[in-house]
Amino acid sequence: MIKLLDTLKLKLILFLFVAISIDAYAQKLTENEKTVFDEIVYKRKKVGEYETLSKWAIPIRYKIYGDTSSYLVKEVDSFFNLIKKITSYDIKKTDNADEENFTIVFGTKPGDFKEYTLSKAPLEAAASYRKRVTSNSEIKRAHSLINTKKFRDRINIKNAVKKNIIKGLGFENDSKLAPNSIFNTKSDNYKIEDFDIHIISALYLQAIKPGMTRDEVDKILNP
């Protein structure tokens, strides 16, 4: 019994250490990282309102539909696992359609996506994403749609997977200030660098809440 308690205490200490480390890591944004962060997370809902950010406030349960080729499944799983490590957020894969709230759909022709588009029309673009956000700026659901036939190779498909998921996490604006980052839609870099990690972990700090304005967040993030 004593040994079990000691083990539980050790796990708790390690968990707290990791949580504190992530918070400290995210708060050390460089000036450039902070500028890009401000550019990609804030959005004004209505004219005259303050710009606010949106993020997930409930556990993410993702499910893959359509083409389940091993390299596609591996790419989605590995990227969500990376996001989980970066943010310590509750993210899990599910086979239960009733509990999934982050849908990843792969297809090879426009009609494969009709069921997942708002208008029930075929997907003509190479990739598309959408989010359902509450009035409190909490992301409740996200969809990532990718037509693999419209990309020239697997590297570009992997790039699209990451960028769609990133947008579904709350980084919806494009950044021209980060040409080699995942936050730039024209970038061909599919690897996640420290630059990206710092910004992702910053948004998912526990102290940063959905609906916060730039001024409120600036009090937490001190570049």
C-alpha positions in Angstrom: 0.0 0.0 0.0 2.8 2.4 0.9 4.7 1.5 -2.3 1.5 2.3 -4.3 1.1 5.7 -2.6 4.7 6.5 -3.3 4.2 5.6 -7.0 1.1 7.8 -7.2 2.9 10.7 -5.5 5.8 10.4 -8.0 3.4 10.4 -11.0 1.6 13.5 -9.6 5.0 15.3 -9.1 6.0 14.4 -12.7 2.6 15.6 -14.1 2.9 18.9 -12.2 6.5 19.3 -13.4 5.5 18.7 -17.1 2.5 21.1 -16.8 4.7 23.8 -15.2 7.4 23.3 -17.9 4.9 23.6 -20.7 3.5 26.9 -19.2 7.0 28.3 -18.8 8.0 27.2 -22.3 5.0 28.8 -24.0 5.5 32.1 -22.1 9.0 32.6 -23.6 7.7 33.7 -27.0 10.2 35.7 -29.0 9.0 39.0 -30.4 8.5 37.4 -33.8 6.6 34.4 -32.4 4.3 36.8 -30.5 3.7 38.9 -33.6 2.7 35.7 -35.6 0.6 34.5 -32.6 -1.4 37.7 -32.7 -1.8 37.5 -36.4 -3.2 34.0 -36.5 -5.5 33.5 -33.5 -7.7 36.6 -33.3 -10.9 37.2 -35.1 -13.6 39.8 -34.9 -17.1 38.2 -34.9 -19.0 41.4 -35.7 -18.1 44.9 -36.8 -17.3 47.0 -33.8 -16.5 44.1 -31.5 -13.1 43.3 -30.0 -11.0 40.6 -31.7 -11.0 37.4 -29.7 -9.5 34.0 -29.9 -11.2 30.6 -30.0 -9.9 27.3 -28.7 -11.2 23.9 -27.6 -12.6 23.7 -24.1 -13.8 20.1 -24.3 -11.8 16.9 -24.9 -11.0 16.3 -28.6 -12.2 12.9 -30.0 -11.1 12.5 -33.6 -12.3 9.9 -36.2 -11.0 9.2 -39.7 -13.4 8.6 -42.6 -13.1 7.7 -46.2 -9.7 6.6 -47.5 -7.9 4.9 -44.6 -4.6 4.1 -46.3 -1.9 3.3 -43.7 0.2 6.4 -44.4 -2.8 8.7 -44.0 -3.9 7.1 -40.7 -0.3 7.3 -39.4 0.0 10.9 -40.4 -3.2 11.9 -38.5 -2.4 9.8 -35.5 1.2 11.0 -35.2 0.2 14.6 -35.6 -2.5 14.5 -32.9 -0.1 12.7 -30.6 2.4 15.5 -31.1 -0.3 18.1 -30.4 -1.2 16.2 -27.3 2.5 16.3 -26.1 2.9 19.9 -26.9 -0.3 21.0 -25.1 -1.1 18.2 -22.6 -4.6 18.5 -23.9 -7.1 15.6 -23.7 -7.0 14.2 -27.3 -7.9 10.6 -28.2 -8.8 8.7 -31.3 -12.3 7.1 -31.3 -14.3 4.6 -33.3 -17.5 5.9 -31.9 -19.3 8.2 -34.3 -21.5 9.5 -31.5 -18.6 10.9 -29.4 -16.3 12.1 -32.2 -16.1 15.9 -32.6 -13.1 16.2 -34.9 -13.7 14.6 -38.3 -10.9 13.8 -40.7 -12.2 12.8 -44.2 -10.0 11.6 -47.1 -11.4 11.0 -50.5 -10.3 10.9 -54.2 -13.2 12.6 -55.9 -15.5 15.6 -55.1 -18.5 13.5 -54.3 -16.7 11.7 -51.5 -17.2 14.8 -49.3 -20.9 15.7 -50.0 -22.0 14.3 -46.6 -19.5 16.5 -44.8 -19.9 19.9 -46.5 -22.3 22.6 -45.3 -24.2 22.8 -48.6 -24.0 19.0 -49.2 -22.3 19.9 -52.5 -19.2 18.1 -53.8 -15.8 19.4 -52.6 -14.2 21.1 -55.5 -11.1 22.4 -53.6 -8.1 20.2 -52.8 -8.7 20.7 -49.1 -11.2 22.4 -46.8 -11.9 22.8 -43.1 -14.7 24.2 -40.9 -15.3 24.7 -37.2 -18.4 25.0 -35.0 -17.8 27.7 -32.4 -20.1 28.7 -29.6 -21.0 32.3 -28.7 -18.3 32.0 -25.9 -15.7 31.2 -28.6 -15.3 27.6 -27.6 -14.7 25.2 -30.5 -17.1 22.3 -30.3 -16.6 20.5 -33.6 -14.2 20.6 -36.5 -14.1 19.0 -40.0 -11.0 18.5 -42.2 -11.7 17.4 -45.8 -8.8 16.4 -48.1 -9.0 15.2 -51.7 -5.8 13.3 -52.0 -6.0 13.2 -55.8 -5.5 16.9 -56.0 -2.0 16.8 -54.5 1.1 16.0 -56.5 2.7 13.7 -53.9 2.4 12.3 -50.4 4.6 15.1 -48.8 2.0 17.7 -50.0 -0.8 15.5 -48.6 0.9 15.3 -45.2 1.4 19.0 -45.3 -2.3 19.5 -45.9 -3.2 17.2 -43.1 -1.2 19.2 -40.6 -2.5 22.5 -41.8 -6.1 21.5 -41.7 -5.8 20.1 -38.2 -4.0 23.2 -37.1 -6.8 25.5 -38.4 -9.3 23.3 -36.6 -7.5 23.9 -33.3 -8.0 27.6 -33.5 -5.1 28.9 -35.7 -7.4 29.9 -38.6 -5.7 33.0 -40.0 -2.8 32.8 -42.4 0.6 34.4 -41.6 2.8 36.0 -44.2 5.3 36.7 -41.5 6.2 33.1 -41.1 7.0 31.9 -44.6 8.4 28.5 -43.5 5.8 27.8 -40.8 2.8 25.5 -40.7 0.8 28.7 -40.1 1.5 29.8 -43.7 -0.8 28.1 -46.2 1.7 28.6 -49.1 4.6 26.9 -47.2 5.7 23.5 -48.4 7.4 22.7 -45.0 5.5 19.9 -43.4 7.7 19.6 -40.4 6.8 21.2 -37.1 9.6 23.4 -35.9 10.3 24.9 -32.4 8.7 28.2 -33.8 5.4 26.4 -34.4 5.6 24.5 -31.1 6.0 27.6 -29.0 2.9 29.2 -30.6 0.7 26.1 -30.4 1.6 25.6 -26.7 0.9 29.3 -26.0 -2.7 29.2 -27.2 -3.3 26.1 -25.1 -2.0 27.5 -21.9 -4.6 26.8 -19.2 -4.6 30.5 -18.3 -5.7 31.5 -21.8 -9.5 31.1 -22.1 -11.8 31.0 -25.2 -13.1 34.5 -26.0 -10.1 36.4 -24.6 -9.1 39.6 -26.2 -5.5 40.6 -27.2 -5.2 42.8 -24.2 -6.2 40.0 -21.9 -3.8 37.6 -23.4 -0.9 40.1 -23.4 -1.1 40.1 -19.6 -0.3 36.3 -19.7 2.1 36.1 -22.5 5.2 38.2 -21.9 7.6 38.0 -24.9 
